[in-house]
Amino acid sequence: MMRQTVVTGLSIVVVAGLAMAFWFTTREPVPSPAGSPQEPRTVTSGTEKPVKMPMPAHNGQEEHTKQEMPVAEANTMTIAPERLQTIGVKFQEATRRPLDKVIRTVGHVEIDERLVGRVNLKFEGWIEQLLVSAIGDHVKKGQILFTIYSPDLVATQEEYLLALQSYRELGKSEFPEVSRGAKELLEATRRRLQLWDIKANHIQDLERTGTVLRALPIHSPATGTVIRMEARVGTFVTQGTELYFIADLAHIWILADIYEYELPFIKMGQGATVTLSYDPDTKLHGHVAFIYPTLDPKTRTVKVRFELDNPGEKLKPDMYANVELKIPLGTKLVVPRDAILESGERQLLFIHHGGGQLEWRSVKLGAKTGDWVEVKEGLKEGEHVVTGANFLIDSESQLKAAVGGMAGMPGMK
C-alpha cells in the first residue's frame, strides 16, 4: 500500500511539472519600459538551483553570459538523509566472502548393474529341490540355490567317466596315436561340462568317486538379495530361462536430472548428500560417478549417476530421494540479491557516498547463490550499496531526470 501511494504521488508531481512547462512555453513576454534595460528572467524547476537566462540588450546586441548551472554527474543524485530514513532505505557494505553453489534435484534409486547375478541354465531339466525359495532372501556367492535333474547332464557325466577310464588305461600306451586319442576324448568331455557351467569341484568329485550325480546343485553367482525368481519345484526349464535375479543392495545408484545451465558446475567425483522427504533423520553421502552423454530435449536435462553405500538397505530400488550438491566457487565480491535492480538488459545498483548522495551504476554479475550475487565489474570492495527501498529511489531518480529535462524544452529559453 505504501509503495502504491508513493508511486501515485510521484505521478502527480510529473503531471504538475509538465503543466508548468506548457505554461512557460505559451505565455507572452511582458514588455519592459522604453529606454530602460531589461532584467534577465529567472526560471526554476522546483528541484534545481535558479538558472539566470540572458535577455536581449536594448541596443539590439545580444549579451553572452554564462549559465549558472549546478555541477553534478548524470548518474548521481542527492536525497535528504531524513527522507532516506523515512522511506526505509538500508545500506550494506560490499564484501568478499566464500561462495557456494547449491544444486538440488530429485533422484531415482537404481540397482548397481555391476553387482547383479543372473541364474539361467544352458541345458534342459527338471528342478527337484529348491533351497532359496522366496523373493527378498539374502544369499551369498557360491550358496546352493536349487538342484536339477537333466538327462543330458547325466549322460555327459557317464561319458566323462568312460573317457577317464580309457585315458587311465591307454594314456601310457606305446603307440602315440592311441595315447593322444584317449587324452583328447577326456578333454573334450570335460570341456562340455565346463561350457555348461559345471563347477570344477563337481568334476573333481566325479573323478574321485566315480558316481554320477542324478540331481546337480546350482550355485549363486553373486552375493545379494533375490529380486526376481522363476524357479519352482518340479518345473521343467529350458536353456536361457532366467530363474533368479540377484542384486547387491548394499551399494546403489541414484539417477537424477540436472538442468543444462547447471551442468558446467557438475564434475566427476563431486560429493552429494542424499536425504528422504519422509525420513529427515536419514542422510547418506555419495559422489558423482557418471554424467550421461545425451540431453533430454523436452526437459532440457541430463542424467547424472550418483553412487553411494546403502547401510541397512534403507533405500530400495524405484524409491525417490532428494540429492543436494554444494559446490565451492571460491571467494567472490558479493552483494545481497535485493541490491540489484533489473533494467532491461542491464543490472543496476545504487551506491551511497554519504550525506544522502547516491550514485547508480551498471554492473556485470556472476554467480547467484541463495541470497548473494557475485559482482564482477562496476563495484569495489567496501562501497556501501542500497539494499532496501531501491524501487522508490529509482522512481525518484527518474522523476528528477524528467523534471530536469524540461529546462531544455522549447519555450524554456
C-alpha positions in Angstrom: 0.0 0.0 0.0 2.9 2.4 0.9 4.6 1.7 -2.4 1.4 2.3 -4.3 0.8 5.6 -2.5 4.4 6.9 -3.2 4.2 6.0 -6.9 0.9 7.8 -7.2 2.4 10.9 -5.6 5.3 10.9 -7.9 2.9 10.6 -10.9 1.1 13.8 -9.7 4.4 15.7 -9.4 5.3 14.7 -13.0 1.9 15.9 -14.3 2.4 19.2 -12.5 5.8 19.7 -14.0 4.5 19.1 -17.5 1.7 21.7 -16.9 4.3 24.2 -15.7 6.4 23.6 -18.8 3.4 24.1 -21.1 2.6 27.4 -19.2 6.1 28.8 -19.7 6.0 27.9 -23.4 2.7 29.6 -24.3 2.8 32.8 -22.2 3.7 36.2 -23.8 6.7 38.0 -22.5 5.9 41.2 -20.6 7.4 44.3 -22.4 9.7 46.5 -20.3 9.6 50.3 -20.2 11.1 52.0 -23.1 14.7 53.1 -22.7 15.3 51.0 -19.6 17.5 47.8 -19.7 15.6 44.5 -19.4 16.3 42.4 -16.4 17.2 38.7 -17.0 14.3 36.2 -16.4 14.8 33.6 -13.7 13.3 30.1 -14.4 13.2 27.4 -11.7 12.2 23.7 -12.0 11.4 23.4 -8.3 14.2 21.0 -7.6 17.3 22.7 -9.1 19.0 26.0 -8.2 17.8 29.1 -10.1 19.2 29.5 -13.6 19.6 33.0 -14.9 18.6 33.3 -18.6 20.1 36.3 -20.5 17.7 38.8 -22.2 18.5 40.8 -25.4 20.0 44.3 -24.7 18.1 47.5 -25.6 20.6 48.4 -28.2 19.8 45.3 -30.3 23.0 43.5 -29.5 22.9 40.2 -27.5 25.0 39.8 -24.4 26.5 36.4 -23.8 26.5 35.4 -20.2 27.4 32.1 -18.6 24.6 30.0 -17.2 25.0 29.3 -13.5 24.3 25.5 -13.5 25.0 23.2 -10.6 27.9 20.8 -11.4 26.8 17.2 -11.0 27.3 13.9 -12.7 24.5 12.4 -14.8 24.3 9.3 -12.7 24.3 10.9 -9.2 21.5 12.4 -7.1 21.1 13.7 -3.6 18.3 12.9 -1.3 18.0 14.3 2.2 19.1 11.8 4.9 15.8 12.4 6.7 13.9 11.3 3.6 16.1 8.3 3.1 15.3 7.2 6.6 11.6 7.9 6.1 11.3 5.6 3.0 13.3 2.9 4.8 16.5 2.9 2.8 19.0 0.3 4.0 22.7 0.1 3.2 25.2 -2.8 3.3 28.9 -2.9 2.6 30.2 -4.9 -0.4 32.5 -7.6 0.9 34.3 -10.7 -0.3 33.1 -13.9 1.1 33.3 -17.7 0.2 30.5 -18.5 -2.2 28.9 -21.9 -2.6 26.7 -23.0 -5.4 23.9 -25.3 -4.2 22.1 -27.6 -6.7 19.1 -29.6 -5.6 17.3 -32.3 -7.5 15.3 -35.5 -7.1 16.8 -38.8 -8.0 15.5 -42.3 -8.7 17.1 -45.3 -6.8 18.5 -47.9 -9.2 20.4 -51.2 -8.7 24.1 -51.1 -9.3 24.3 -53.0 -12.6 27.8 -54.2 -11.8 26.7 -56.0 -8.7 24.0 -58.3 -10.0 23.8 -62.0 -10.8 21.5 -63.8 -13.2 20.9 -67.5 -12.9 20.0 -69.3 -16.1 20.8 -72.8 -17.5 22.5 -73.9 -20.7 20.7 -77.3 -20.7 17.2 -78.6 -20.1 16.0 -80.3 -16.9 13.6 -80.5 -14.0 14.0 -78.7 -10.7 13.9 -81.2 -7.9 14.8 -79.3 -4.8 14.5 -75.6 -4.0 16.8 -74.2 -1.3 16.2 -70.5 -1.9 12.5 -70.2 -2.4 11.4 -66.5 -1.8 12.0 -63.1 -3.3 13.9 -60.9 -0.8 16.0 -63.8 0.6 19.7 -62.9 1.1 22.2 -65.3 -0.5 26.0 -65.5 -0.6 28.1 -66.1 -3.6 28.5 -69.9 -4.1 25.4 -70.8 -2.0 23.3 -73.6 -3.4 20.0 -72.3 -4.9 18.4 -75.5 -6.2 19.1 -78.9 -7.7 18.2 -80.0 -11.2 17.8 -83.3 -13.0 18.9 -83.3 -16.6 19.2 -86.4 -18.8 21.8 -84.7 -21.0 23.9 -83.9 -17.9 23.6 -87.5 -16.6 24.7 -88.9 -20.0 27.7 -86.5 -20.2 28.8 -87.5 -16.7 28.8 -91.1 -17.8 30.7 -90.3 -20.9 33.3 -88.5 -18.8 33.8 -91.5 -16.5 34.3 -93.7 -19.6 36.8 -91.3 -21.1 38.6 -91.1 -17.8 38.8 -94.9 -17.5 40.1 -95.1 -21.1 42.7 -92.5 -20.5 44.0 -94.3 -17.4 44.3 -97.5 -19.4 45.6 -96.1 -22.7 47.2 -92.9 -21.7 50.6 -94.6 -21.4 50.3 -96.8 -24.5 53.5 -97.2 -26.5 51.5 -96.1 -29.6 51.3 -92.3 -29.6 48.1 -92.1 -31.6 46.3 -94.3 -29.0 47.6 -92.3 -26.1 46.7 -89.0 -27.7 43.2 -90.1 -28.7 42.3 -91.1 -25.1 43.6 -87.8 -23.8 41.7 -85.8 -26.4 38.4 -87.6 -25.7 38.7 -86.9 -21.9 39.4 -83.2 -22.5 36.5 -82.9 -24.9 34.1 -84.4 -22.4 35.5 -82.2 -19.6 35.1 -79.1 -21.8 31.4 -79.9 -22.4 30.8 -79.9 -18.7 32.7 -76.7 -18.2 30.7 -75.0 -21.0 27.5 -76.0 -19.1 28.9 -74.0 -16.1 29.5 -77.2 -14.0 32.0 -76.1 -11.3 35.5 -77.6 -11.1 34.8 -79.1 -7.7 31.9 -81.2 -9.0 34.1 -82.5 -11.8 36.8 -83.4 -9.3 34.2 -85.2 -7.1 33.0 -87.1 -10.2 36.6 -88.2 -10.9 37.3 -89.2 -7.2 34.0 -91.0 -6.5 33.1 -92.3 -9.9 29.5 -91.8 -9.1 27.1 -89.9 -11.5 25.0 -87.2 -9.8 21.4 -87.5 -10.7 20.5 -84.0 -9.4 23.2 -81.4 -9.9 23.3 -78.5 -7.4 23.3 -74.9 -8.9 25.1 -72.2 -7.0 24.5 -68.4 -6.7 26.9 -66.3 -8.8 26.8 -63.3 -6.5 26.1 -62.1 -3.0 22.9 -60.1 -2.6 19.1 -60.1 -2.4 16.8 -62.1 -4.6 14.9 -59.5 -6.6 13.2 -61.8 -9.1 12.6 -65.6 -9.1 11.0 -68.0 -11.5 12.3 -71.3 -10.1 9.6 -73.7 -8.7 9.9 -77.3 -7.6 9.1 -79.7 -10.4 9.3 -77.1 -13.1 10.8 -78.0 -16.4 13.2 -75.4 -17.5 14.9 -74.8 -20.9 18.1 -73.1 -22.0 18.2 -69.4 -21.4 15.4 -69.2 -18.8 16.3 -66.7 -16.1 15.5 -68.4 -12.8 17.0 -65.9 -10.3 17.9 -62.2 -10.4 20.2 -61.4 -7.5 21.4 -57.8 -6.7 23.6 -56.4 -4.0 21.7 -53.5 -2.5 24.5 -52.6 -0.1 25.8 -50.3 -2.8 23.3 -48.5 -5.1 22.9 -45.9 -7.8 20.7 -42.8 -7.9 19.9 -41.3 -11.3 19.0 -37.6 -11.1 18.2 -34.9 -13.7 20.4 -31.9 -13.9 19.4 -28.8 -16.0 21.7 -27.9 -18.8 22.5 -24.5 -17.2 23.7 -26.3 -14.1 25.8 -28.8 -16.0 29.0 -26.7 -16.0 29.2 -26.9 -12.2 29.0 -30.8 -12.2 32.3 -32.6 -12.1 33.2 -36.3 -11.7 33.8 -37.3 -8.1 31.9 -34.4 -6.5 30.3 -35.2 -3.2 26.5 -35.2 -2.8 24.1 -35.5 0.2 21.1 -37.8 -0.2 18.0 -37.4 2.0 14.5 -38.7 2.2 11.5 -36.4 2.4 9.6 -38.8 4.6 12.6 -39.7 6.8 14.6 -36.5 7.7 16.9 -38.4 10.0 18.3 -40.4 7.1 21.3 -38.7 5.5 23.6 -40.5 3.1 26.7 -39.4 1.3 27.6 -40.3 -2.3 29.5 -38.9 -5.3 29.1 -38.2 -9.0 30.1 -41.4 -10.8 28.9 -40.7 -14.4 27.5 -37.9 -16.5 25.4 -39.3 -19.3 26.3 -38.1 -22.8 22.8 -37.2 -24.0 20.3 -34.5 -23.2 16.5 -34.8 -23.0 15.2 -32.3 -25.5 11.8 -32.0 -23.7 13.0 -31.3 -20.2 16.5 -29.8 -21.1 18.1 -32.1 -18.5 21.0 -34.5 -18.4 21.0 -37.7 -16.4 23.7 -37.9 -13.7 24.5 -41.1 -11.8 25.4 -40.9 -8.1 26.9 -43.9 -6.3 26.7 -44.4 -2.6 26.7 -47.1 0.1 23.3 -48.2 1.4 23.7 -49.3 5.0 20.8 -51.5 6.2 19.5 -51.4 2.6 17.3 -48.4 3.7 17.0 -47.2 0.1 15.0 -49.6 -2.1 15.0 -49.8 -5.9 12.5 -47.4 -7.5 12.4 -45.1 -4.4 12.8 -41.3 -4.8 15.4 -39.4 -2.9 16.5 -35.8 -2.6 20.0 -35.0 -3.9 21.9 -31.9 -2.9 25.3 -30.8 -4.3 27.2 -28.0 -2.5 29.9 -26.7 -4.9 32.5 -24.2 -3.6 33.1 -21.3 -6.0 35.9 -19.6 -4.1 35.9 -16.1 -2.5 34.0 -13.5 -4.5 32.9 -9.9 -4.2 29.2 -10.2 -3.4 26.1 -8.1 -2.6 22.6 -9.1 -1.5 20.1 -10.0 -4.2 17.9 -7.2 -3.0 20.6 -4.7 -4.0 20.2 -5.4 -7.8 17.7 -3.7 -10.0 16.8 -5.3 -13.3 16.6 -2.6 -16.1 16.0 -4.3 -19.4 19.3 -5.9 -20.4 21.2 -4.1 -17.6 21.6 -4.7 -14.0 21.9 -1.6 -11.7 22.6 -0.9 -8.1 22.7 2.3 -6.0 25.9 3.3 -4.1 25.7 5.6 -1.1 28.6 8.0 -0.8 27.3 9.6 2.5 25.3 12.7 3.2 22.4 11.5 1.1 24.5 11.4 -2.1 23.6 8.4 -4.2 25.1 7.0 -7.5 23.6 4.4 -9.7 25.9 2.1 -11.7 25.5 -0.5 -14.3 27.3 -3.7 -13.1 28.3 -7.1 -14.5 27.0 -10.0 -12.4 28.4 -13.5 -11.9 27.2 -16.5 -9.9 23.9 -16.2 -8.0 23.7 -18.4 -4.9 21.0 -18.1 -2.2 20.7 -14.5 -1.0 24.0 -13.4 -2.6 25.1 -12.3 -6.1 28.6 -12.0 -7.4 29.6 -8.6 -8.9 32.4 -9.0 -11.5 32.6 -5.4 -12.7 31.3 -2.0 -11.6 31.8 -2.2 -7.9 34.7 -2.0 -5.4 35.1 -3.8 -2.1 34.0 -1.6 0.9 31.5 0.5 -1.0 28.0 0.8 0.5 25.2 -0.4 -1.6 21.5 0.3 -1.1 19.7 -3.0 -0.2 16.2 -1.7 0.7 13.7 0.7 -1.0 15.7 0.6 -4.3 12.4 0.9 -6.2 11.5 4.1 -4.5 14.9 5.6 -5.1 14.9 4.5 -8.8 11.4 6.1 -9.2 12.6 9.4 -7.6 15.7 9.5 -9.8 13.7 9.0 -12.9 11.3 11.8 -11.8 14.2 14.2 -11.2 15.6 13.4 -14.6 12.3 14.1 -16.2 11.8 17.4 -14.5 15.4 18.5 -15.1 14.9 17.7 -18.8 12.2 20.4 -19.0 14.9 23.1 -18.9 16.0 22.1 -22.4 12.5 22.1 -23.9 11.4 24.9 -26.4 9.9 27.8 -24.5 12.2 27.3 -21.5 15.0 29.5 -23.0 
